[in-house]
Amino acid sequence: MTKAQAFLRLMDLDYSMQESSKRLEQKLAKLEEHYQLRKQEIIQEYTRKMEEETAEAFQQIIKQGEEEVEIIKNRTIRQLEEMEKNFTRYKDQISDEILARIFDIKREK
């Protein structure tokens, strides 16, 4: 092989290497672009899931809070009714006692 042939062969190899390198860089750029798109999709998906789970947890907490409020409200109503019954009973007892004493005083006179 002559020097000219060897030089041409080297130039062909260099050109092939440059073309191969260019193709690899293009593939790498496409892979990187695909990676970035997929990364954004995953971030958006996890963000959406997080927002959904947060909303569900919030609704669950609100529902649980409302149930607890309802329980407390019902207990309070029952306690107030019980207090009212006791008040009425004691009021009646006191009224009866006062009337009994009044009549006892009138009989003694």
Backbone atoms as SQL, in Angstrom:
CREATE TABLE atoms (id INTEGER PRIMARY KEY, chain TEXT, resi INTEGER, resn TEXT, atom TEXT, x REAL, y REAL, z REAL);
INSERT INTO atoms VALUES
  (1, 'A', 1, 'MET', 'N', 0.850, -1.162, 0.000),
  (2, 'A', 1, 'MET', 'CA', 0.000, 0.000, 0.000),
  (3, 'A', 1, 'MET', 'C', 0.901, 1.233, 0.000),
  (4, 'A', 2, 'THR', 'N', 0.578, 2.137, -0.871),
  (5, 'A', 2, 'THR', 'CA', 1.393, 3.324, -1.015),
  (6, 'A', 2, 'THR', 'C', 0.982, 4.341, 0.042),
  (7, 'A', 3, 'LYS', 'N', 1.823, 5.322, 0.146),
  (8, 'A', 3, 'LYS', 'CA', 1.542, 6.381, 1.128),
  (9, 'A', 3, 'LYS', 'C', 0.233, 7.076, 0.790),
  (10, 'A', 4, 'ALA', 'N', -0.030, 7.291, -0.445),
  (11, 'A', 4, 'ALA', 'CA', -1.242, 7.973, -0.862),
  (12, 'A', 4, 'ALA', 'C', -2.459, 7.124, -0.536),
  (13, 'A', 5, 'GLN', 'N', -2.345, 5.803, -0.769),
  (14, 'A', 5, 'GLN', 'CA', -3.438, 4.908, -0.465),
  (15, 'A', 5, 'GLN', 'C', -3.672, 4.841, 1.055),
  (16, 'A', 6, 'ALA', 'N', -2.568, 4.794, 1.785),
  (17, 'A', 6, 'ALA', 'CA', -2.649, 4.738, 3.246),
  (18, 'A', 6, 'ALA', 'C', -3.285, 6.020, 3.774),
  (19, 'A', 7, 'PHE', 'N', -2.868, 7.147, 3.161),
  (20, 'A', 7, 'PHE', 'CA', -3.430, 8.426, 3.581),
  (21, 'A', 7, 'PHE', 'C', -4.930, 8.469, 3.276),
  (22, 'A', 8, 'LEU', 'N', -5.326, 8.005, 2.061),
  (23, 'A', 8, 'LEU', 'CA', -6.736, 7.966, 1.698),
  (24, 'A', 8, 'LEU', 'C', -7.505, 7.036, 2.642),
  (25, 'A', 9, 'ARG', 'N', -6.886, 5.925, 2.964),
  (26, 'A', 9, 'ARG', 'CA', -7.534, 4.977, 3.888),
  (27, 'A', 9, 'ARG', 'C', -7.732, 5.622, 5.264),
  (28, 'A', 10, 'LEU', 'N', -6.714, 6.333, 5.733),
  (29, 'A', 10, 'LEU', 'CA', -6.815, 7.043, 7.011),
  (30, 'A', 10, 'LEU', 'C', -7.899, 8.103, 6.954),
  (31, 'A', 11, 'MET', 'N', -8.001, 8.798, 5.831),
  (32, 'A', 11, 'MET', 'CA', -9.038, 9.821, 5.690),
  (33, 'A', 11, 'MET', 'C', -10.427, 9.181, 5.692),
  (34, 'A', 12, 'ASP', 'N', -10.547, 8.026, 5.013),
  (35, 'A', 12, 'ASP', 'CA', -11.824, 7.310, 5.014),
  (36, 'A', 12, 'ASP', 'C', -12.188, 6.860, 6.433),
  (37, 'A', 13, 'LEU', 'N', -11.214, 6.324, 7.133),
  (38, 'A', 13, 'LEU', 'CA', -11.444, 5.884, 8.519),
  (39, 'A', 13, 'LEU', 'C', -11.831, 7.065, 9.401),
  (40, 'A', 14, 'ASP', 'N', -11.145, 8.184, 9.215),
  (41, 'A', 14, 'ASP', 'CA', -11.451, 9.384, 10.000),
  (42, 'A', 14, 'ASP', 'C', -12.859, 9.872, 9.699),
  (43, 'A', 15, 'TYR', 'N', -13.209, 9.870, 8.417),
  (44, 'A', 15, 'TYR', 'CA', -14.557, 10.281, 8.024),
  (45, 'A', 15, 'TYR', 'C', -15.596, 9.336, 8.624),
  (46, 'A', 16, 'SER', 'N', -15.323, 8.038, 8.555),
  (47, 'A', 16, 'SER', 'CA', -16.238, 7.043, 9.138),
  (48, 'A', 16, 'SER', 'C', -16.382, 7.253, 10.634),
  (49, 'A', 17, 'MET', 'N', -15.274, 7.525, 11.285),
  (50, 'A', 17, 'MET', 'CA', -15.308, 7.765, 12.734),
  (51, 'A', 17, 'MET', 'C', -16.114, 9.031, 13.052),
  (52, 'A', 18, 'GLN', 'N', -15.931, 10.065, 12.240),
  (53, 'A', 18, 'GLN', 'CA', -16.677, 11.302, 12.451),
  (54, 'A', 18, 'GLN', 'C', -18.171, 11.062, 12.251),
  (55, 'A', 19, 'GLU', 'N', -18.529, 10.316, 11.201),
  (56, 'A', 19, 'GLU', 'CA', -19.932, 10.006, 10.948),
  (57, 'A', 19, 'GLU', 'C', -20.499, 9.155, 12.086),
  (58, 'A', 20, 'SER', 'N', -19.736, 8.179, 12.516),
  (59, 'A', 20, 'SER', 'CA', -20.169, 7.310, 13.625),
  (60, 'A', 20, 'SER', 'C', -20.327, 8.133, 14.898),
  (61, 'A', 21, 'SER', 'N', -19.382, 9.018, 15.138),
  (62, 'A', 21, 'SER', 'CA', -19.443, 9.877, 16.321),
  (63, 'A', 21, 'SER', 'C', -20.658, 10.796, 16.241),
  (64, 'A', 22, 'LYS', 'N', -20.926, 11.350, 15.045),
  (65, 'A', 22, 'LYS', 'CA', -22.076, 12.226, 14.853),
  (66, 'A', 22, 'LYS', 'C', -23.380, 11.461, 15.118),
  (67, 'A', 23, 'ARG', 'N', -23.472, 10.224, 14.570),
  (68, 'A', 23, 'ARG', 'CA', -24.673, 9.413, 14.804),
  (69, 'A', 23, 'ARG', 'C', -24.851, 9.110, 16.293),
  (70, 'A', 24, 'LEU', 'N', -23.744, 8.778, 16.958),
  (71, 'A', 24, 'LEU', 'CA', -23.824, 8.492, 18.397),
  (72, 'A', 24, 'LEU', 'C', -24.255, 9.725, 19.188),
  (73, 'A', 25, 'GLU', 'N', -23.744, 10.894, 18.811),
  (74, 'A', 25, 'GLU', 'CA', -24.137, 12.136, 19.475),
  (75, 'A', 25, 'GLU', 'C', -25.612, 12.430, 19.251),
  (76, 'A', 26, 'GLN', 'N', -26.094, 12.156, 18.027),
  (77, 'A', 26, 'GLN', 'CA', -27.519, 12.362, 17.738),
  (78, 'A', 26, 'GLN', 'C', -28.375, 11.398, 18.553),
  (79, 'A', 27, 'LYS', 'N', -27.937, 10.141, 18.612),
  (80, 'A', 27, 'LYS', 'CA', -28.669, 9.159, 19.423),
  (81, 'A', 27, 'LYS', 'C', -28.660, 9.568, 20.889),
  (82, 'A', 28, 'LEU', 'N', -27.508, 10.021, 21.363),
  (83, 'A', 28, 'LEU', 'CA', -27.403, 10.463, 22.749),
  (84, 'A', 28, 'LEU', 'C', -28.310, 11.653, 23.003),
  (85, 'A', 29, 'ALA', 'N', -28.366, 12.591, 22.061),
  (86, 'A', 29, 'ALA', 'CA', -29.239, 13.762, 22.212),
  (87, 'A', 29, 'ALA', 'C', -30.704, 13.322, 22.265),
  (88, 'A', 30, 'LYS', 'N', -31.077, 12.372, 21.381),
  (89, 'A', 30, 'LYS', 'CA', -32.448, 11.863, 21.396),
  (90, 'A', 30, 'LYS', 'C', -32.750, 11.140, 22.705),
  (91, 'A', 31, 'LEU', 'N', -31.797, 10.333, 23.162),
  (92, 'A', 31, 'LEU', 'CA', -31.990, 9.632, 24.439),
  (93, 'A', 31, 'LEU', 'C', -32.121, 10.616, 25.595),
  (94, 'A', 32, 'GLU', 'N', -31.294, 11.654, 25.572),
  (95, 'A', 32, 'GLU', 'CA', -31.363, 12.658, 26.636),
  (96, 'A', 32, 'GLU', 'C', -32.694, 13.403, 26.587),
  (97, 'A', 33, 'GLU', 'N', -33.149, 13.726, 25.371),
  (98, 'A', 33, 'GLU', 'CA', -34.445, 14.394, 25.224),
  (99, 'A', 33, 'GLU', 'C', -35.566, 13.484, 25.730),
  (100, 'A', 34, 'HIS', 'N', -35.511, 12.211, 25.339),
  (101, 'A', 34, 'HIS', 'CA', -36.509, 11.241, 25.815),
  (102, 'A', 34, 'HIS', 'C', -36.457, 11.119, 27.344),
  (103, 'A', 35, 'TYR', 'N', -35.241, 11.089, 27.883),
  (104, 'A', 35, 'TYR', 'CA', -35.058, 11.009, 29.332),
  (105, 'A', 35, 'TYR', 'C', -35.700, 12.219, 30.017),
  (106, 'A', 36, 'GLN', 'N', -35.455, 13.413, 29.494),
  (107, 'A', 36, 'GLN', 'CA', -36.000, 14.629, 30.089),
  (108, 'A', 36, 'GLN', 'C', -37.526, 14.633, 30.012),
  (109, 'A', 37, 'LEU', 'N', -38.075, 14.200, 28.868),
  (110, 'A', 37, 'LEU', 'CA', -39.537, 14.135, 28.733),
  (111, 'A', 37, 'LEU', 'C', -40.120, 13.131, 29.718),
  (112, 'A', 38, 'ARG', 'N', -39.503, 11.973, 29.796),
  (113, 'A', 38, 'ARG', 'CA', -39.996, 10.933, 30.718),
  (114, 'A', 38, 'ARG', 'C', -39.876, 11.400, 32.164),
  (115, 'A', 39, 'LYS', 'N', -38.797, 12.090, 32.454),
  (116, 'A', 39, 'LYS', 'CA', -38.596, 12.633, 33.803),
  (117, 'A', 39, 'LYS', 'C', -39.717, 13.610, 34.150),
  (118, 'A', 40, 'GLN', 'N', -40.063, 14.491, 33.212),
  (119, 'A', 40, 'GLN', 'CA', -41.148, 15.446, 33.434),
  (120, 'A', 40, 'GLN', 'C', -42.486, 14.733, 33.606),
  (121, 'A', 41, 'GLU', 'N', -42.716, 13.690, 32.792),
  (122, 'A', 41, 'GLU', 'CA', -43.949, 12.916, 32.924),
  (123, 'A', 41, 'GLU', 'C', -44.052, 12.287, 34.308),
  (124, 'A', 42, 'ILE', 'N', -42.943, 11.715, 34.762),
  (125, 'A', 42, 'ILE', 'CA', -42.934, 11.068, 36.088),
  (126, 'A', 42, 'ILE', 'C', -43.165, 12.100, 37.180),
  (127, 'A', 43, 'ILE', 'N', -42.523, 13.253, 37.064),
  (128, 'A', 43, 'ILE', 'CA', -42.705, 14.316, 38.061),
  (129, 'A', 43, 'ILE', 'C', -44.159, 14.766, 38.084),
  (130, 'A', 44, 'GLN', 'N', -44.736, 14.964, 36.890),
  (131, 'A', 44, 'GLN', 'CA', -46.136, 15.383, 36.822),
  (132, 'A', 44, 'GLN', 'C', -47.062, 14.317, 37.391),
  (133, 'A', 45, 'GLU', 'N', -46.763, 13.053, 37.076),
  (134, 'A', 45, 'GLU', 'CA', -47.590, 11.957, 37.583),
  (135, 'A', 45, 'GLU', 'C', -47.533, 11.892, 39.112),
  (136, 'A', 46, 'TYR', 'N', -46.325, 11.973, 39.668),
  (137, 'A', 46, 'TYR', 'CA', -46.198, 11.935, 41.123),
  (138, 'A', 46, 'TYR', 'C', -46.813, 13.173, 41.774),
  (139, 'A', 47, 'THR', 'N', -46.682, 14.316, 41.118),
  (140, 'A', 47, 'THR', 'CA', -47.302, 15.538, 41.642),
  (141, 'A', 47, 'THR', 'C', -48.820, 15.388, 41.670),
  (142, 'A', 48, 'ARG', 'N', -49.377, 14.849, 40.583),
  (143, 'A', 48, 'ARG', 'CA', -50.823, 14.638, 40.509),
  (144, 'A', 48, 'ARG', 'C', -51.273, 13.648, 41.586),
  (145, 'A', 49, 'LYS', 'N', -50.522, 12.549, 41.727),
  (146, 'A', 49, 'LYS', 'CA', -50.868, 11.550, 42.748),
  (147, 'A', 49, 'LYS', 'C', -50.786, 12.152, 44.147),
  (148, 'A', 50, 'MET', 'N', -49.747, 12.950, 44.365),
  (149, 'A', 50, 'MET', 'CA', -49.596, 13.593, 45.670),
  (150, 'A', 50, 'MET', 'C', -50.762, 14.526, 45.952),
  (151, 'A', 51, 'GLU', 'N', -51.165, 15.302, 44.942),
  (152, 'A', 51, 'GLU', 'CA', -52.291, 16.214, 45.116),
  (153, 'A', 51, 'GLU', 'C', -53.580, 15.450, 45.379),
  (154, 'A', 52, 'GLU', 'N', -53.778, 14.335, 44.653),
  (155, 'A', 52, 'GLU', 'CA', -54.973, 13.516, 44.874),
  (156, 'A', 52, 'GLU', 'C', -54.979, 12.933, 46.284),
  (157, 'A', 53, 'GLU', 'N', -53.842, 12.373, 46.688),
  (158, 'A', 53, 'GLU', 'CA', -53.763, 11.778, 48.022),
  (159, 'A', 53, 'GLU', 'C', -53.929, 12.831, 49.106),
  (160, 'A', 54, 'THR', 'N', -53.376, 14.018, 48.865),
  (161, 'A', 54, 'THR', 'CA', -53.524, 15.106, 49.829),
  (162, 'A', 54, 'THR', 'C', -54.993, 15.512, 49.933),
  (163, 'A', 55, 'ALA', 'N', -55.662, 15.613, 48.781),
  (164, 'A', 55, 'ALA', 'CA', -57.079, 15.985, 48.782),
  (165, 'A', 55, 'ALA', 'C', -57.909, 14.910, 49.481),
  (166, 'A', 56, 'GLU', 'N', -57.588, 13.630, 49.220),
  (167, 'A', 56, 'GLU', 'CA', -58.310, 12.541, 49.878),
  (168, 'A', 56, 'GLU', 'C', -58.080, 12.578, 51.388),
  (169, 'A', 57, 'ALA', 'N', -56.828, 12.779, 51.789),
  (170, 'A', 57, 'ALA', 'CA', -56.516, 12.844, 53.224),
  (171, 'A', 57, 'ALA', 'C', -57.235, 14.034, 53.854),
  (172, 'A', 58, 'PHE', 'N', -57.251, 15.166, 53.164),
  (173, 'A', 58, 'PHE', 'CA', -57.928, 16.358, 53.662),
  (174, 'A', 58, 'PHE', 'C', -59.418, 16.077, 53.849),
  (175, 'A', 59, 'GLN', 'N', -60.023, 15.454, 52.840),
  (176, 'A', 59, 'GLN', 'CA', -61.453, 15.129, 52.936),
  (177, 'A', 59, 'GLN', 'C', -61.713, 14.156, 54.074),
  (178, 'A', 60, 'GLN', 'N', -60.824, 13.187, 54.237),
  (179, 'A', 60, 'GLN', 'CA', -60.974, 12.217, 55.327),
  (180, 'A', 60, 'GLN', 'C', -60.887, 12.932, 56.678),
  (181, 'A', 61, 'ILE', 'N', -59.931, 13.833, 56.807),
  (182, 'A', 61, 'ILE', 'CA', -59.768, 14.579, 58.060),
  (183, 'A', 61, 'ILE', 'C', -61.002, 15.437, 58.323),
  (184, 'A', 62, 'ILE', 'N', -61.484, 16.118, 57.287),
  (185, 'A', 62, 'ILE', 'CA', -62.684, 16.946, 57.434),
  (186, 'A', 62, 'ILE', 'C', -63.866, 16.078, 57.855),
  (187, 'A', 63, 'LYS', 'N', -64.037, 14.939, 57.186),
  (188, 'A', 63, 'LYS', 'CA', -65.149, 14.043, 57.502),
  (189, 'A', 63, 'LYS', 'C', -65.046, 13.553, 58.944),
  (190, 'A', 64, 'GLN', 'N', -63.843, 13.155, 59.328),
  (191, 'A', 64, 'GLN', 'CA', -63.637, 12.681, 60.700),
  (192, 'A', 64, 'GLN', 'C', -63.910, 13.809, 61.700),
  (193, 'A', 65, 'GLY', 'N', -63.465, 15.005, 61.375),
  (194, 'A', 65, 'GLY', 'CA', -63.717, 16.149, 62.251),
  (195, 'A', 65, 'GLY', 'C', -65.202, 16.432, 62.377),
  (196, 'A', 66, 'GLU', 'N', -65.913, 16.361, 61.256),
  (197, 'A', 66, 'GLU', 'CA', -67.362, 16.600, 61.291),
  (198, 'A', 66, 'GLU', 'C', -68.069, 15.522, 62.116),
  (199, 'A', 67, 'GLU', 'N', -67.604, 14.274, 61.992),
  (200, 'A', 67, 'GLU', 'CA', -68.199, 13.199, 62.784),
  (201, 'A', 67, 'GLU', 'C', -67.960, 13.435, 64.274),
  (202, 'A', 68, 'GLU', 'N', -66.748, 13.864, 64.622),
  (203, 'A', 68, 'GLU', 'CA', -66.441, 14.142, 66.019),
  (204, 'A', 68, 'GLU', 'C', -67.272, 15.316, 66.535),
  (205, 'A', 69, 'VAL', 'N', -67.437, 16.334, 65.703),
  (206, 'A', 69, 'VAL', 'CA', -68.278, 17.481, 66.094),
  (207, 'A', 69, 'VAL', 'C', -69.701, 17.011, 66.347),
  (208, 'A', 70, 'GLU', 'N', -70.205, 16.150, 65.471),
  (209, 'A', 70, 'GLU', 'CA', -71.566, 15.626, 65.624),
  (210, 'A', 70, 'GLU', 'C', -71.696, 14.818, 66.922),
  (211, 'A', 71, 'ILE', 'N', -70.687, 14.013, 67.222),
  (212, 'A', 71, 'ILE', 'CA', -70.699, 13.228, 68.464),
  (213, 'A', 71, 'ILE', 'C', -70.723, 14.165, 69.671),
  (214, 'A', 72, 'ILE', 'N', -69.860, 15.170, 69.656),
  (215, 'A', 72, 'ILE', 'CA', -69.799, 16.127, 70.766),
  (216, 'A', 72, 'ILE', 'C', -71.123, 16.874, 70.881),
  (217, 'A', 73, 'LYS', 'N', -71.689, 17.264, 69.746),
  (218, 'A', 73, 'LYS', 'CA', -72.965, 17.978, 69.752),
  (219, 'A', 73, 'LYS', 'C', -74.063, 17.106, 70.365),
  (220, 'A', 74, 'ASN', 'N', -74.104, 15.839, 69.960),
  (221, 'A', 74, 'ASN', 'CA', -75.114, 14.929, 70.513),
  (222, 'A', 74, 'ASN', 'C', -74.918, 14.709, 72.008),
  (223, 'A', 75, 'ARG', 'N', -73.672, 14.560, 72.427),
  (224, 'A', 75, 'ARG', 'CA', -73.389, 14.406, 73.868),
  (225, 'A', 75, 'ARG', 'C', -73.837, 15.644, 74.633),
  (226, 'A', 76, 'THR', 'N', -73.535, 16.809, 74.061),
  (227, 'A', 76, 'THR', 'CA', -73.916, 18.062, 74.712),
  (228, 'A', 76, 'THR', 'C', -75.429, 18.169, 74.828),
  (229, 'A', 77, 'ILE', 'N', -76.131, 17.801, 73.768),
  (230, 'A', 77, 'ILE', 'CA', -77.599, 17.843, 73.802),
  (231, 'A', 77, 'ILE', 'C', -78.120, 16.903, 74.883),
  (232, 'A', 78, 'ARG', 'N', -77.552, 15.678, 74.926),
  (233, 'A', 78, 'ARG', 'CA', -78.002, 14.725, 75.965),
  (234, 'A', 78, 'ARG', 'C', -77.699, 15.253, 77.370),
  (235, 'A', 79, 'GLN', 'N', -76.528, 15.842, 77.546),
  (236, 'A', 79, 'GLN', 'CA', -76.181, 16.387, 78.856),
  (237, 'A', 79, 'GLN', 'C', -77.106, 17.543, 79.231),
  (238, 'A', 80, 'LEU', 'N', -77.393, 18.414, 78.275),
  (239, 'A', 80, 'LEU', 'CA', -78.306, 19.521, 78.550),
  (240, 'A', 80, 'LEU', 'C', -79.705, 19.010, 78.888),
  (241, 'A', 81, 'GLU', 'N', -80.163, 18.003, 78.165),
  (242, 'A', 81, 'GLU', 'CA', -81.474, 17.419, 78.471),
  (243, 'A', 81, 'GLU', 'C', -81.474, 16.810, 79.872),
  (244, 'A', 82, 'GLU', 'N', -80.382, 16.128, 80.211),
  (245, 'A', 82, 'GLU', 'CA', -80.278, 15.529, 81.549),
  (246, 'A', 82, 'GLU', 'C', -80.248, 16.627, 82.621),
  (247, 'A', 83, 'MET', 'N', -79.492, 17.694, 82.334),
  (248, 'A', 83, 'MET', 'CA', -79.437, 18.812, 83.292),
  (249, 'A', 83, 'MET', 'C', -80.813, 19.455, 83.439),
  (250, 'A', 84, 'GLU', 'N', -81.529, 19.582, 82.329),
  (251, 'A', 84, 'GLU', 'CA', -82.865, 20.165, 82.387),
  (252, 'A', 84, 'GLU', 'C', -83.809, 19.273, 83.202),
  (253, 'A', 85, 'LYS', 'N', -83.716, 17.967, 83.015),
  (254, 'A', 85, 'LYS', 'CA', -84.542, 17.040, 83.803),
  (255, 'A', 85, 'LYS', 'C', -84.216, 17.175, 85.287),
  (256, 'A', 86, 'ASN', 'N', -82.907, 17.207, 85.584),
  (257, 'A', 86, 'ASN', 'CA', -82.500, 17.349, 86.992),
  (258, 'A', 86, 'ASN', 'C', -82.980, 18.675, 87.569),
  (259, 'A', 87, 'PHE', 'N', -82.823, 19.742, 86.789),
  (260, 'A', 87, 'PHE', 'CA', -83.269, 21.047, 87.251),
  (261, 'A', 87, 'PHE', 'C', -84.768, 21.025, 87.531),
  (262, 'A', 88, 'THR', 'N', -85.538, 20.480, 86.610),
  (263, 'A', 88, 'THR', 'CA', -86.995, 20.408, 86.776),
  (264, 'A', 88, 'THR', 'C', -87.344, 19.579, 88.008),
  (265, 'A', 89, 'ARG', 'N', -86.668, 18.451, 88.167),
  (266, 'A', 89, 'ARG', 'CA', -86.935, 17.586, 89.320),
  (267, 'A', 89, 'ARG', 'C', -86.614, 18.321, 90.631),
  (268, 'A', 90, 'TYR', 'N', -85.424, 18.957, 90.687),
  (269, 'A', 90, 'TYR', 'CA', -85.051, 19.678, 91.910),
  (270, 'A', 90, 'TYR', 'C', -85.961, 20.877, 92.148),
  (271, 'A', 91, 'LYS', 'N', -86.332, 21.584, 91.078),
  (272, 'A', 91, 'LYS', 'CA', -87.240, 22.720, 91.197),
  (273, 'A', 91, 'LYS', 'C', -88.580, 22.255, 91.779),
  (274, 'A', 92, 'ASP', 'N', -89.062, 21.133, 91.218),
  (275, 'A', 92, 'ASP', 'CA', -90.329, 20.585, 91.734),
  (276, 'A', 92, 'ASP', 'C', -90.201, 20.170, 93.192),
  (277, 'A', 93, 'GLN', 'N', -89.091, 19.557, 93.537),
  (278, 'A', 93, 'GLN', 'CA', -88.881, 19.140, 94.925),
  (279, 'A', 93, 'GLN', 'C', -88.835, 20.356, 95.853),
  (280, 'A', 94, 'ILE', 'N', -88.114, 21.398, 95.400),
  (281, 'A', 94, 'ILE', 'CA', -88.015, 22.618, 96.225),
  (282, 'A', 94, 'ILE', 'C', -89.384, 23.276, 96.344),
  (283, 'A', 95, 'SER', 'N', -90.109, 23.348, 95.208),
  (284, 'A', 95, 'SER', 'CA', -91.462, 23.935, 95.242),
  (285, 'A', 95, 'SER', 'C', -92.354, 23.147, 96.183),
  (286, 'A', 96, 'ASP', 'N', -92.305, 21.823, 96.096),
  (287, 'A', 96, 'ASP', 'CA', -93.105, 20.974, 96.986),
  (288, 'A', 96, 'ASP', 'C', -92.718, 21.196, 98.438),
  (289, 'A', 97, 'GLU', 'N', -91.434, 21.301, 98.693),
  (290, 'A', 97, 'GLU', 'CA', -90.952, 21.507, 100.063),
  (291, 'A', 97, 'GLU', 'C', -91.418, 22.864, 100.586),
  (292, 'A', 98, 'ILE', 'N', -91.319, 23.909, 99.732),
  (293, 'A', 98, 'ILE', 'CA', -91.771, 25.243, 100.153),
  (294, 'A', 98, 'ILE', 'C', -93.268, 25.225, 100.446),
  (295, 'A', 99, 'LEU', 'N', -94.045, 24.609, 99.555),
  (296, 'A', 99, 'LEU', 'CA', -95.494, 24.533, 99.771),
  (297, 'A', 99, 'LEU', 'C', -95.812, 23.741, 101.031),
  (298, 'A', 100, 'ALA', 'N', -95.104, 22.654, 101.233),
  (299, 'A', 100, 'ALA', 'CA', -95.343, 21.847, 102.436),
  (300, 'A', 100, 'ALA', 'C', -95.046, 22.667, 103.680),
  (301, 'A', 101, 'ARG', 'N', -93.985, 23.442, 103.681),
  (302, 'A', 101, 'ARG', 'CA', -93.646, 24.260, 104.849),
  (303, 'A', 101, 'ARG', 'C', -94.685, 25.361, 105.052),
  (304, 'A', 102, 'ILE', 'N', -95.135, 25.956, 103.924),
  (305, 'A', 102, 'ILE', 'CA', -96.160, 27.009, 104.042),
  (306, 'A', 102, 'ILE', 'C', -97.405, 26.430, 104.682),
  (307, 'A', 103, 'PHE', 'N', -97.844, 25.285, 104.211),
  (308, 'A', 103, 'PHE', 'CA', -99.056, 24.677, 104.780),
  (309, 'A', 103, 'PHE', 'C', -98.824, 24.237, 106.233),
  (310, 'A', 104, 'ASP', 'N', -97.613, 23.768, 106.537),
  (311, 'A', 104, 'ASP', 'CA', -97.323, 23.393, 107.908),
  (312, 'A', 104, 'ASP', 'C', -97.392, 24.623, 108.829),
  (313, 'A', 105, 'ILE', 'N', -96.866, 25.756, 108.344),
  (314, 'A', 105, 'ILE', 'CA', -96.899, 26.993, 109.144),
  (315, 'A', 105, 'ILE', 'C', -98.326, 27.449, 109.344),
  (316, 'A', 106, 'LYS', 'N', -99.158, 27.392, 108.320),
  (317, 'A', 106, 'LYS', 'CA', -100.542, 27.808, 108.429),
  (318, 'A', 106, 'LYS', 'C', -101.302, 26.889, 109.377),
  (319, 'A', 107, 'ARG', 'N', -101.011, 25.616, 109.367),
  (320, 'A', 107, 'ARG', 'CA', -101.705, 24.696, 110.289),
  (321, 'A', 107, 'ARG', 'C', -101.314, 24.961, 111.736),
  (322, 'A', 108, 'GLU', 'N', -100.047, 25.336, 111.919),
  (323, 'A', 108, 'GLU', 'CA', -99.589, 25.597, 113.289),
  (324, 'A', 108, 'GLU', 'C', -100.247, 26.842, 113.847),
  (325, 'A', 109, 'LYS', 'N', -100.634, 27.778, 113.058),
  (326, 'A', 109, 'LYS', 'CA', -101.206, 29.016, 113.540),
  (327, 'A', 109, 'LYS', 'C', -102.583, 28.836, 113.932);
